[in-house]
Amino acid sequence: MGGYILKRLLSAIPVLLGITVIVFLIMAMIPGDPATAILGSYATPENVARLNRFLGLDEPLWRQYFIWLGNMLQGDFGRSFALNRPVLDEILDRFSATLILAGTAFVLCAVLGIIAGTVSAARQYGFADKAITFVVILGISVPSFFLGMMMILLFAVQLRWFPVSGMYSIWGGGDLPDLIRHLTMPAIALSVVATGVVARLSRGAMLEVLRQDFIRTARAKGVHERRVIWGHALRAAMVSIIPVLGIQAGFVLSGAVYIEMVFQWPGVGRMLVDAILKRDILLVQGGVVFIAACYVGFNIVVDVAQAWLDPRIKT
Amino acid sequence: MSLFLRLLFRNRLAGFGAVVLGVIVVLALLTPILPLHPPNETNTANRFLPPMSEGHLLGTDHLGRDLLSRLLWGTRLSLAVGFAAALIAGLAGAAIGVIAGYFGGRTDNVTMRGIDMLMAFPYILLALAIVAVLGPGLLNALIAVAVVNIPFFARNIRGITVGIAHREFIDAARLAGMGHTRILLSEVVPNVVPVVVIAMSTTIGWMILETAGLSFLGLGSQPPQADLGSMLGEARSALITAPHTSIVPGVMILLIVMSVNLLGDGIRDALDPRLRSGALARPMAATRVDRREVPAPRDEGLLRIDALETQFQVGKRTYKAVNKVSLDLKPGECLGLIGESGSGKSVTALSVMGLVASPPGVITGGAVRLEGQDLIGAPYELLRSLRGKRVAYIFQDPLSTLHPLYRIGDQLIEAIRVHEPVSHAEAQKRAVKLLEDVRIPNAAGRVGAFPHELSGGMRQRVGIAMALANDPDIIIADEPTTALDVTVQAQILALLDELRQRRGLAILFITHDFGVVGQLCDRVAVMYGGRIVETGPTQEVLEAPAHPYTRRLIACVPELGEGRRILAAIPGLPPAVDQLPEGCAFAPRCDKAQDACRRGEIELKGKNRQVRCLYPEVAP
């Protein structure tokens, strides 16, 4: 197992390098001159040239890349000109908020999706299956930002169960119950689509597994049907559900951008959109690399979980 | 094609999706000629008019613009953008996939590595990065969404192309001197197009959603032009005061995406042959029972099967797999049930404990009595408490019948603890003992092994140990040695025989091999076309088979040292049990068949030896 984890970690290095190259190249294609963008169009050519030299933009492209990469490896992601603070500080501040939101939504979608899919498969063509299938279709078709807005209308404005937006109350609050009250609606809105997808795939995986011979063996042993479904069958189905969870984590992280806008959640997604609209390139660059790296790391965790669940995967 | 459409519309949800999408598309197409307000005509005096206002069916927005008009124009834009994005992503992705898959080698390696890198991004990061470069705008959002989805198509299409590139007709084209371009265009592409179209139809909803999302964030269409996403984005600031301005475009996105998804699912299902044949149905906990009459109980025997009828109901067809089969098993006896594949022997065995997969299996008649207690139609909990406890099964292929992810020790412990409330440690001890009983060397060390770590013979020993776990009265062995090689087969048979003697087990032994029956069984029953055609003591049947089928079946067994005999295969095939002929089912393959054999019901006659034949080889 230790060997497998090490191997998997090493194989992530070229992927991470590839990510930095892609991001760097995309950003290098930006038309116009960052120095002009920072100093405004009335800047003197001398000032622009000086700033370019200061930012290292007069170097050839490949050198710029390696300087940028080297700085990043030392924890220096550059400075956001719009916010005038180090990019990494801003990212770390914002990322914890996104992690709370996306992490909660991810746990919700995994647990609810697997339960719904399993129930649906066990009751194939029954009432529960039809009801779940209908809700799932609805769930994967609704834009999460629209769902979030409707939830605000109903649960925050009409029923006043939850606060409209934000992460903490402005006065008082700041403790865990306050966070949970603010978190409930965005986390649910964010998890709906992913829950639908996970439920669908879990249902399919379960149906596939339930026809296998070893399920018949379990029944022939006299194992309770509940244990056949939630033990034997689900355990085997998890082998195909877990990779889907890895992919869904990416979608949850992506969906967080919309939900953060709708609920004014101070996360990294809103930061990125603001940065794009303000053309704050270093912040976009650093944010994208940072999130992508976290996602790669999460996928390693998924692979390790997979190997741990399925002893047939050779290390 | 008409079959496809019929299947598509049989799926009511898909039909609903098609109709809704059709209406929306027609409305979007007709928008320019409909009598609507111009979508960008502002009228600040009429801001936020509610729906059903005069002249404004859906009301107006924050600038007093007519919402219905903006909705239809926005729908038009969203549909066009989603469709264009799907088309671009599909074409570009397919081109990359076809080239990588066809040329293989380095081209493939480098391309797919690049694709993998792109897939390492959560999709929106990439889209945001692209919009950051190109600047906000609908066209740029379209490009971003298309680019982000290219890897999905490239991967799928590459997989399919790799499959095609190694087929004979490609080699033939190459040998005929065709160039790569011509082969790609004339041989590969036509085979890939249907897959691309299906993949596009299932992702187009997703593309509409994604572009709407970018517009919602303000990165897509810029005012005054508005697609559904930016309508929703603009309406957000008035969400609480004028919710209808948000609800109108939101519901439209929901309707479009849902109808596209429903239609996409319908298309996929209609094209999936497994769904059509019902092969994706999951078997229930116990076989469905639908029986009209119950045969009167008879007293003798440990296990009595009476006029059992089990059918498979697939669509309009009914396969009579087991047709009025009666068998009885006494304590300590070994009864062989023999027949070709498809004769119904396994289904008979599985019917005993309600293990026939259902759907499509249904038990439609007869009784199975364990010491007088009828098991057919018994409550599930009763059936479950007897499974493994009094009647245990050994199945054919131990690799697929043992759970691949549980350690064999845990599978044994579970078998014990399901029926007996013993501690885990106690069960563990018994599991080791069971493994020793079935002669697994180093049993204590093997309890931690997974099934894939054992050899086939060892796995089958585990299967037997599991059947013995609760000291059952009856073991039903469904071709337990068929998947094993001959030397291992002999060992397993010897083990079963020894266990039978020692524990007083009754065994129902299912096989297609008369050689095996001769070694193990006291009595034998021969099945053909779902019915018993002959029964009797093994030795007598072997020496003087009465039914012509039995005689031919015995002639199929090769014997060591008798090289001169001709091995006689039975000509023809076993009958399809959904259209059994009248009379004797074997008549079409029988060299002694007369006209009388093809008429009416032929009885199973005799007492100790029974035969279902008008012209038996020997008098029963």
Interface residues (C-beta under 8 A of the other chain):
Chain A: V15 G18 I19 I22 V23 I26 M27 M29 I30 A121 A122 Q124 Y125 I137 L138 I140 S141 V142 P143 F145 F146 M149 M150 I152 L153 V157 M206 L207 E208 L210 R211 Q212 D213 F214 I215 R216 T217 A218 R219 A220 K221 G222 V223 H224 E225 V228 H232 R235 A236 V239 G250 F251 L253 S254 G255 V257 Y258 M261 V262 G269 L272 V273 A275 I276 L277 R279 I281 V284 V288 I291 A292 Y295 V296 N299 L309 D310 P311 R312
Chain B: L13 R113 G114 D116 M117 L118 A120 F121 P122 Y123 I124 L125 L128 A129 I130 V131 A132 V133 P136 G205 L209 A212 G213 F216 L217 G218 L219 G229 L232 R236 L239 I240 P243 S246 I247 G250 I253 L254 V257 M258 N261 L262 D265 L280 A281 R282 P283 A285 L350 M353 L355 A357 Y380 R384 S385 L386 R387 G388 K389 A392 Y393 F395 D397 S400 T401 L402 H403 P404 L405 Y406 E414 A415 V418 H419 F450 H452 G463 M466 A469 N470
